[in-house]
């Protein structure tokens, strides 16, 4: 008995691109100062979600629940100064 795979060649692999294309950079939509002089940056990502990054404690936050209010709460409560 002969397998059907004998007659069906494997599909050709897609060629890899010659250059790396980085994903689009999120857009900074807000900068919130902290009491210690650091900054919480709020970004809008390409999918419309928000993320935030604190220059004081280094916290990076991204979930579907991140909102401007989430970033404001962190900016109000973070006591670490910018590194």
C-alpha angles and dihedrals in degrees: 000000000000121000118234087231088072089068100037113074118210114262115260115258118247110258115251115243116254094228134044115242112202120217118261114280116247117248119244107235101171145010115206120191120222125216090253094055099260124123132233109211117205117205133190108219124215091260091056096255122125129237132180136207126194120210090200107055097010094238113161114192129191126158132126086261097059108119136164087264090056090054092045090054091051092046091051094048104038112103100179118107123230112279 
